[in-house]
Amino acid sequence: MADVKLQIEQLKRGTVEIFNEDELAEKLKAAVKEKRQLRIKLGMDPTAPDIHLGHTVVMRKMRQFQDMGHKAVLIIGDYTARIGDPTGQNTTRPTLSGEAIEKNATTYLEQAGKVLDISPERLEVRYNSEWLEKMTLMELIQLAAKKTVAQMLARDSFKQRLQNDIDVYTHEFIYPLMQGYDSVVVKSDVELGGTDQTFNNLVGRDIQRAYEQVPQVVMTMPILVGLDGKDKMSKSKGNYIGVTDSPKDMFGKVMSISDEMMENYFTLLTDIPAEEIAELIDSGKTHPKEAKVLLGKTIVTQFYDETAAQTAAEEFDKVFAQKQVPQDMPTVKIPSEPITAAKLLLKCSLVSSGGEGKRLISGGGMSIDGEKITDQNKQITPAEGMVVRAGKLKFAKLSVE
């Protein structure tokens, strides 16, 4: 019993809500008594090619369960991704092609392995097309009969859209039902998700009851705020730290967050004890820069190693504290013909799109040989050895062909 209490205290860290804690305690006790693993479900729709640190908040909770001896059941929503999760959407999500979904799913699995224990004893990977693609119309109707329209319209995003005279389509009701049916198929004991998934995951409890299963416990984690300190971490907003970012970029991005965000990042992205975090974020006990350096090195070490983290920290110090340019910047071969500033950033692979380059320039984030560039259409004539800088972290040296 003491061990279960300790486990619950560990699992509650960084958790917003548990539906409900008593049920979780009972499941943990039963698992010990029956010598079985709890099945911990996490569903991920492969709607984008990369995972960022926001995704890892829930994955880290899943890893905690794995380390306690339980089995993670990672569901790749290759079928539900074709419908599109309406969560938090002001409009209907566009559907993805099968090819894009398959490609994204492969990437998700590779990157999830940076956080989860991928041994067969600790991880089961399922694609929900395995059962949803075979579902007959009658089975779908029977599933739809498990929830009322009034219950579905209780969802905040649906209510807001209706109040603003924005259409809600019938197929969007099907998404949470299918996600709930996933829980039935894999016999989920616990489902994890961000707070934005609370509605979907609670529907899973109801669907399990309707199919005469013991309902899963639902645990929700906070949404990680992006680098801008305002919005949810998102690749589309450009405020993210990717799990495949280089150690240098990962460390530098962590160093760019505000001091006020450090407690959130320490709690959700590291295993540092709460009492130690309290001292780290107390400016009277720890200088904010010292705390942020520790945060950056801790995160980089988790995805790489201590050597990479130390090197990234030293490089950051050279560039920012000592105002030096990095020694290992990439060299880009380029014709000597004039090119616009925005296109130059793209040519140097310092941005991933023309739109990103334009936003960077308008925000004052581009410089050439130390001179700030504020006009995206400014004609730049490349010169041998010219140093192009994008934001605080990215550099390229030009070699004229």
RODO-2510 file (C-alpha; in nm, 4 decimals, decimal comma):
residues 401
     n   res          X          Y          Z
     1     m     0,0000     0,0000     0,0000
     2     a     0,2865     0,2359     0,0836
     3     d     0,4404     0,1675    -0,2566
     4     v     0,1111     0,2528    -0,4301
     5     k     0,0869     0,5819    -0,2413
     6     l     0,4429     0,6660    -0,3458
     7     q     0,3685     0,5774    -0,7078
     8     i     0,0599     0,7983    -0,7118
     9     e     0,2571     1,0900    -0,5705
    10     q     0,5162     1,0432    -0,8446
    11     l     0,2489     1,0145    -1,1144
    12     k     0,0654     1,3256    -0,9914
    13     r     0,3656     1,5466    -1,0648
    14     g     0,2854     1,7677    -1,3627
    15     t    -0,0681     1,6251    -1,3824
    16     v    -0,3688     1,8557    -1,4056
    17     e    -0,6509     1,6086    -1,3309
    18     i    -0,7032     1,2382    -1,2639
    19     f    -1,0460     1,0853    -1,3309
    20     n    -1,0215     0,9557    -1,0687
    21     e    -0,7446     0,9065    -0,8172
    22     d    -0,9230     0,6385    -0,6126
    23     e    -0,9723     0,4274    -0,9256
    24     l    -0,6054     0,4677    -1,0133
    25     a    -0,5050     0,3468    -0,6649
    26     e    -0,7323     0,0434    -0,7022
    27     k    -0,5848    -0,0416    -1,0434
    28     l    -0,2279    -0,0088    -0,9145
    29     k    -0,3053    -0,2301    -0,6127
    30     a    -0,4777    -0,4896    -0,8311
    31     a    -0,1797    -0,4950    -1,0689
    32     v     0,0526    -0,5783    -0,7779
    33     k    -0,1831    -0,8406    -0,6359
    34     e    -0,2500    -1,0077    -0,9717
    35     k     0,1097    -0,9625    -1,0920
    36     r    -0,0001    -0,8035    -1,4184
    37     q     0,0898    -0,4930    -1,6131
    38     l    -0,1551    -0,2074    -1,6458
    39     r    -0,2156    -0,1065    -2,0067
    40     i    -0,1380     0,2641    -2,0449
    41     k    -0,2879     0,4089    -2,3614
    42     l    -0,1703     0,7120    -2,5576
    43     g    -0,3208     0,7894    -2,8946
    44     m    -0,1356     1,0035    -3,1480
    45     d    -0,2728     1,1087    -3,4837
    46     p     0,0211     1,1474    -3,7258
    47     t    -0,0926     1,4855    -3,8607
    48     a     0,2582     1,6381    -3,8780
    49     p     0,6022     1,4913    -3,9531
    50     d     0,7812     1,5791    -3,6308
    51     i     0,7468     1,5572    -3,2540
    52     h     0,8369     1,8560    -3,0360
    53     l     0,8864     1,8888    -2,6601
    54     g     0,5173     1,9668    -2,6156
    55     h     0,4370     1,6120    -2,7287
    56     t     0,6916     1,4656    -2,4884
    57     v     0,5112     1,5967    -2,1776
    58     v     0,2549     1,3153    -2,2061
    59     m     0,5161     1,0668    -2,3309
    60     r     0,7267     1,1295    -2,0203
    61     k     0,4248     1,0421    -1,8038
    62     m     0,3870     0,7222    -2,0056
    63     r     0,7558     0,6472    -1,9466
    64     q     0,6944     0,6825    -1,5710
    65     f     0,4360     0,4062    -1,5918
    66     q     0,6790     0,1945    -1,7968
    67     d     0,9504     0,2394    -1,5340
    68     m     0,6998     0,1166    -1,2745
    69     g     0,6661    -0,2056    -1,4754
    70     h     0,3554    -0,1320    -1,6829
    71     k     0,3006    -0,1573    -2,0582
    72     a     0,2643     0,1467    -2,2818
    73     v     0,0120     0,1024    -2,5619
    74     l     0,0904     0,3620    -2,8264
    75     i    -0,1908     0,3926    -3,0757
    76     i    -0,0976     0,5500    -3,4054
    77     g    -0,4239     0,6988    -3,5296
    78     d    -0,3657     0,6331    -3,8972
    79     y    -0,7424     0,5894    -3,9429
    80     t    -0,8725     0,8642    -3,7123
    81     a    -0,6242     1,1039    -3,8743
    82     r    -0,8322     1,0731    -4,1909
    83     i    -1,1278     1,2226    -4,0010
    84     g    -0,9372     1,4899    -3,8126
    85     d    -0,9622     1,5657    -3,4413
    86     p    -1,1934     1,8686    -3,3928
    87     t    -1,0292     1,9495    -3,0589
    88     g    -0,9619     2,3218    -3,0257
    89     q    -1,0552     2,3890    -3,3857
    90     n    -1,2565     2,6872    -3,5031
    91     t    -1,3108     2,5150    -3,8376
    92     t    -1,3273     2,1596    -3,9666
    93     r    -0,9821     2,0016    -3,9985
    94     p    -0,8688     1,9178    -4,3522
    95     t    -0,8223     1,5470    -4,4223
    96     l    -0,4760     1,4056    -4,4908
    97     s    -0,3698     1,1717    -4,7680
    98     g    -0,2861     0,8116    -4,6816
    99     e     0,0703     0,8658    -4,8026
   100     a     0,1242     1,1657    -4,5728
   101     i    -0,0227     0,9783    -4,2752
   102     e     0,2016     0,6754    -4,3357
   103     k     0,5120     0,8915    -4,3676
   104     n     0,4311     1,0884    -4,0520
   105     a     0,3559     0,7691    -3,8579
   106     t     0,7004     0,6280    -3,9355
   107     t     0,8640     0,9479    -3,8123
   108     y     0,6527     0,9520    -3,4952
   109     l     0,7653     0,6040    -3,3983
   110     e     1,1313     0,6841    -3,4553
   111     q     1,1101     0,9996    -3,2459
   112     a     0,8925     0,8480    -2,9709
   113     g     1,1796     0,6087    -2,9063
   114     k     1,3796     0,9045    -2,7736
   115     v     1,1436     0,9149    -2,4737
   116     l     0,9753     0,5758    -2,4368
   117     d     1,1201     0,2352    -2,3504
   118     i     1,0741     0,0575    -2,6838
   119     s     1,1429    -0,2962    -2,5595
   120     p     0,8580    -0,5390    -2,6453
   121     e     0,7925    -0,6005    -2,2752
   122     r     0,7228    -0,2304    -2,2185
   123     l     0,5729    -0,1058    -2,5467
   124     e     0,2930    -0,2218    -2,7730
   125     v     0,2341    -0,0225    -3,0923
   126     r    -0,1040    -0,0466    -3,2637
   127     y    -0,2497     0,1240    -3,5705
   128     n    -0,6208     0,1888    -3,5298
   129     s    -0,6891     0,1171    -3,8962
   130     e    -0,6456    -0,2460    -3,7850
   131     w    -0,9994    -0,2440    -3,6383
   132     l    -1,1660     0,0771    -3,7592
   133     e    -1,1149    -0,0019    -4,1277
   134     k    -1,3043    -0,3281    -4,0800
   135     m    -1,5957    -0,1706    -3,8937
   136     t    -1,9296    -0,2260    -4,0688
   137     l    -2,1971     0,0413    -4,1021
   138     m    -2,4129    -0,1434    -3,8475
   139     e    -2,1238    -0,1529    -3,5991
   140     l    -2,0686     0,2195    -3,6486
   141     i    -2,4381     0,2877    -3,5885
   142     q    -2,4245     0,0773    -3,2715
   143     l    -2,1207     0,2751    -3,1572
   144     a    -2,2928     0,6074    -3,2334
   145     a    -2,5885     0,4948    -3,0220
   146     k    -2,3673     0,4997    -2,7110
   147     k    -2,3709     0,8837    -2,6864
   148     t    -2,6419     1,1463    -2,7313
   149     v    -2,6244     1,4571    -2,9503
   150     a    -2,6639     1,6729    -2,6395
   151     q    -2,3593     1,5054    -2,4834
   152     m    -2,1515     1,5693    -2,7944
   153     l    -2,2629     1,9326    -2,8179
   154     a    -2,1388     1,9862    -2,4629
   155     r    -1,7900     2,0005    -2,6117
   156     d    -1,6527     2,3570    -2,5832
   157     s    -1,5222     2,3807    -2,9392
   158     f    -1,8571     2,2686    -3,0817
   159     k    -2,0512     2,5135    -2,8625
   160     q    -1,8274     2,8036    -2,9656
   161     r    -1,8606     2,7229    -3,3339
   162     l    -2,2388     2,7017    -3,3138
   163     q    -2,2559     3,0289    -3,1207
   164     n    -2,0474     3,1915    -3,3954
   165     d    -2,2644     3,0406    -3,6693
   166     i    -1,9814     2,8127    -3,7864
   167     d    -2,0827     2,4707    -3,9144
   168     v    -2,0218     2,1528    -3,7155
   169     y    -2,0243     1,8486    -3,9415
   170     t    -2,1714     1,5125    -3,8439
   171     h    -1,8455     1,3253    -3,9061
   172     e    -1,6779     1,5337    -3,6334
   173     f    -1,9000     1,3603    -3,3755
   174     i    -1,7549     1,0308    -3,4917
   175     y    -1,3960     1,1164    -3,3985
   176     p    -1,4275     1,0942    -3,0153
   177     l    -1,6435     0,7824    -3,0524
   178     m    -1,3727     0,6104    -3,2546
   179     q    -1,1025     0,7219    -3,0127
   180     g    -1,3161     0,5782    -2,7329
   181     y    -1,3586     0,2534    -2,9254
   182     d    -0,9776     0,2311    -2,9457
   183     s    -0,9815     0,2029    -2,5651
   184     v    -1,2272    -0,0869    -2,5883
   185     v    -1,0144    -0,2763    -2,8409
   186     v    -0,6845    -0,2433    -2,6523
   187     k    -0,8523    -0,2845    -2,3086
   188     s    -0,6998     0,0352    -2,1769
   189     d    -0,6546     0,0716    -1,7997
   190     v    -0,5288     0,4295    -1,8099
   191     e    -0,5417     0,6847    -2,0900
   192     l    -0,3065     0,9815    -2,0989
   193     g    -0,3505     1,3090    -2,2823
   194     g    -0,3145     1,6848    -2,2720
   195     t    -0,5912     1,8927    -2,1176
   196     d    -0,7181     1,9538    -2,4709
   197     q    -0,7978     1,5808    -2,4928
   198     t    -1,0079     1,5632    -2,1753
   199     f    -1,3406     1,5388    -2,3607
   200     n    -1,2182     1,2691    -2,6000
   201     n    -1,0609     1,0613    -2,3253
   202     l    -1,3652     1,0802    -2,0983
   203     v    -1,5782     0,9621    -2,3896
   204     g    -1,3497     0,6572    -2,3864
   205     r    -1,4596     0,5831    -2,0275
   206     d    -1,8245     0,5965    -2,1335
   207     i    -1,7679     0,3755    -2,4378
   208     q    -1,5845     0,1157    -2,2289
   209     r    -1,8768     0,1036    -1,9826
   210     a    -2,1180     0,0626    -2,2745
   211     y    -1,9138    -0,2382    -2,3915
   212     e    -1,9112    -0,3774    -2,0347
   213     q    -1,5461    -0,3067    -1,9634
   214     v    -1,4029    -0,1519    -1,6495
   215     p    -1,3578     0,2153    -1,7469
   216     q    -1,0088     0,3516    -1,7919
   217     v    -0,8631     0,6132    -1,5602
   218     v    -0,7991     0,9387    -1,7463
   219     m    -0,4942     1,1498    -1,6609
   220     t    -0,4474     1,4915    -1,8193
   221     m    -0,1275     1,6899    -1,8467
   222     p    -0,0867     2,0640    -1,9088
   223     i    -0,0207     2,2048    -2,2529
   224     l     0,3405     2,3182    -2,2828
   225     v     0,3643     2,6863    -2,3705
   226     g     0,5839     2,7623    -2,6706
   227     l     0,8964     2,9756    -2,6834
   228     d     0,6895     3,2915    -2,7320
   229     g     0,5407     3,2473    -2,3846
   230     k     0,1865     3,2878    -2,5188
   231     d     0,0629     3,0062    -2,7390
   232     k     0,0700     2,6274    -2,7246
   233     m     0,4005     2,4899    -2,8554
   234     s     0,3415     2,4307    -3,2244
   235     k     0,5502     2,3832    -3,5342
   236     s     0,3075     2,5935    -3,7370
   237     k     0,3615     2,8857    -3,4982
   238     g     0,7397     2,8431    -3,5079
   239     n     0,7569     2,8495    -3,1267
   240     y     0,8741     2,4910    -3,0790
   241     i     1,1776     2,2843    -2,9773
   242     g     1,1932     1,9703    -3,1883
   243     v     1,3187     1,6416    -3,0453
   244     t     1,5449     1,6149    -3,3518
   245     d     1,6822     1,9688    -3,3197
   246     s     2,0612     1,9785    -3,2964
   247     p     2,2067     2,0125    -2,9451
   248     k     2,3095     2,3687    -3,0304
   249     d     1,9617     2,4691    -3,1473
   250     m     1,7894     2,2863    -2,8629
   251     f     2,0056     2,4550    -2,5987
   252     g     1,9783     2,7973    -2,7601
   253     k     1,6000     2,7764    -2,7827
   254     v     1,5758     2,6854    -2,4139
   255     m     1,7913     2,9866    -2,3314
   256     s     1,5444     3,2096    -2,5170
   257     i     1,2489     3,1373    -2,2878
   258     s     1,1449     3,3905    -2,0250
   259     d     1,2463     3,3438    -1,6622
   260     e     0,8782     3,3032    -1,5713
   261     m     0,8496     2,9938    -1,7944
   262     m     1,1324     2,8025    -1,6278
   263     e     0,9239     2,6409    -1,3523
   264     n     0,6845     2,4989    -1,6112
   265     y     0,9689     2,3618    -1,8253
   266     f     1,1615     2,2198    -1,5269
   267     t     0,8482     2,0446    -1,3968
   268     l     0,7193     1,9046    -1,7255
   269     l     1,0435     1,8307    -1,9105
   270     t     1,2872     1,7123    -1,6406
   271     d     1,3024     1,4739    -1,3432
   272     i     1,4579     1,7311    -1,1098
   273     p     1,2816     1,7109    -0,7684
   274     a     1,0223     1,9785    -0,6884
   275     e     1,2151     2,1118    -0,3886
   276     e     1,5251     2,1609    -0,6032
   277     i     1,3173     2,3346    -0,8731
   278     a     1,1853     2,5738    -0,6071
   279     e     1,5427     2,6804    -0,5314
   280     l     1,6377     2,7061    -0,8968
   281     i     1,3541     2,9456    -0,9804
   282     d     1,4135     3,1585    -0,6681
   283     s     1,6333     3,4419    -0,7966
   284     g     1,7460     3,5064    -0,4391
   285     k     1,9044     3,1593    -0,4326
   286     t     1,9957     3,0936    -0,7964
   287     h     2,0764     3,3433    -1,0716
   288     p     1,8174     3,3022    -1,3522
   289     k     2,0867     3,2509    -1,6165
   290     e     2,2503     2,9759    -1,4106
   291     a     1,9136     2,8032    -1,3719
   292     k     1,8374     2,8336    -1,7415
   293     v     2,1762     2,6912    -1,8383
   294     l     2,1057     2,3905    -1,6142
   295     l     1,7627     2,3521    -1,7750
   296     g     1,9106     2,3656    -2,1253
   297     k     2,1866     2,1168    -2,0464
   298     t     1,9415     1,8797    -1,8741
   299     i     1,7075     1,8748    -2,1750
   300     v     1,9886     1,8316    -2,4284
   301     t     2,1394     1,5485    -2,2219
   302     q     1,8064     1,3639    -2,2281
   303     f     1,8074     1,3559    -2,6084
   304     y     2,1840     1,3377    -2,6685
   305     d     2,4448     1,3122    -2,3912
   306     e     2,6346     1,5234    -2,1372
   307     t     2,9198     1,5947    -2,3799
   308     a     2,6811     1,7344    -2,6429
   309     a     2,5078     1,9430    -2,3761
   310     q     2,8357     2,0889    -2,2481
   311     t     2,9543     2,1673    -2,6006
   312     a     2,6242     2,3406    -2,6811
   313     a     2,6489     2,5484    -2,3625
   314     e     3,0065     2,6531    -2,4403
   315     e     2,9156     2,7452    -2,7980
   316     f     2,6223     2,9512    -2,6733
   317     d     2,8489     3,1356    -2,4322
   318     k     3,0982     3,2145    -2,7097
   319     v     2,8337     3,3531    -2,9414
   320     f     2,6318     3,5525    -2,6891
   321     a     2,8437     3,6324    -2,3862
   322     q     3,1626     3,6883    -2,5863
   323     k     2,9890     3,8156    -2,9040
   324     q     3,1755     3,5708    -3,1276
   325     v     3,0457     3,3892    -3,4321
   326     p     3,0548     3,0074    -3,4126
   327     q     3,3511     2,8288    -3,5667
   328     d     3,1541     2,5356    -3,7048
   329     m     2,8920     2,7202    -3,9099
   330     p     2,7970     2,5550    -4,2423
   331     t     2,9392     2,6886    -4,5691
   332     v     2,6857     2,7466    -4,8458
   333     k     2,7906     2,7627    -5,2102
   334     i     2,5946     3,0281    -5,3945
   335     p     2,6134     3,2180    -5,7282
   336     s     2,7358     3,5776    -5,7144
   337     e     2,4118     3,7144    -5,8634
   338     p     2,2013     3,9462    -5,6428
   339     i     1,9267     3,7708    -5,4418
   340     t     1,6555     3,9008    -5,2109
   341     a     1,7144     3,8750    -4,8377
   342     a     1,4199     3,6367    -4,7897
   343     k     1,5379     3,4042    -5,0669
   344     l     1,8930     3,4117    -4,9317
   345     l     1,7730     3,2755    -4,5974
   346     l     1,5937     2,9936    -4,7777
   347     k     1,8955     2,9239    -5,0020
   348     c     2,1129     2,8931    -4,6921
   349     s     1,8598     2,6534    -4,5307
   350     l     1,8316     2,8890    -4,2347
   351     v     1,4508     2,8828    -4,2625
   352     s     1,2159     2,6096    -4,3804
   353     s     0,9941     2,8289    -4,5969
   354     g     0,9746     3,1687    -4,7628
   355     g     0,7004     3,2696    -4,5193
   356     e     0,9194     3,1878    -4,2211
   357     g     1,2010     3,3934    -4,3723
   358     k     0,9754     3,6961    -4,4232
   359     r     0,8478     3,6745    -4,0646
   360     l     1,2035     3,6486    -3,9350
   361     i     1,3155     3,9572    -4,1263
   362     s     1,0125     4,1647    -4,0261
   363     g     1,0869     4,0738    -3,6653
   364     g     1,4459     4,1981    -3,6959
   365     g     1,5988     3,8523    -3,6836
   366     m     1,8298     3,8629    -3,9900
   367     s     2,1752     4,0145    -4,0172
   368     i     2,4617     3,9970    -4,2662
   369     d     2,8149     4,0488    -4,1361
   370     g     2,6598     4,1988    -3,8237
   371     e     2,4339     4,4443    -4,0097
   372     k     2,0612     4,3989    -3,9447
   373     i     1,8403     4,3465    -4,2514
   374     t     1,4811     4,4701    -4,2189
   375     d     1,3623     4,4628    -4,5829
   376     q     1,2720     4,1165    -4,7114
   377     n     1,3122     4,2363    -5,0716
   378     k     1,6537     4,3965    -5,0181
   379     q     1,8918     4,2808    -5,2919
   380     i     2,1990     4,1112    -5,1478
   381     t     2,5059     4,0455    -5,3620
   382     p     2,6776     3,7376    -5,2135
   383     a     3,0469     3,7784    -5,1314
   384     e     3,3101     3,5232    -5,0319
   385     g     3,3068     3,4673    -4,6544
   386     m     2,9875     3,6683    -4,5960
   387     v     2,8172     3,5561    -4,2732
   388     v     2,4378     3,5324    -4,2745
   389     r     2,2623     3,5093    -3,9402
   390     a     1,9019     3,4025    -3,8785
   391     g     1,7676     3,4679    -3,5317
   392     k     2,0003     3,4147    -3,2399
   393     l     2,1224     3,0678    -3,3239
   394     k     2,1617     3,0001    -3,6951
   395     f     2,4570     3,1068    -3,9086
   396     a     2,5858     3,0328    -4,2566
   397     k     2,9050     3,1399    -4,4373
   398     l     2,8804     3,2060    -4,8091
   399     s     3,1185     3,0647    -5,0680
   400     v     3,0687     3,2300    -5,4052
   401     e     3,0661     2,9986    -5,7065
***
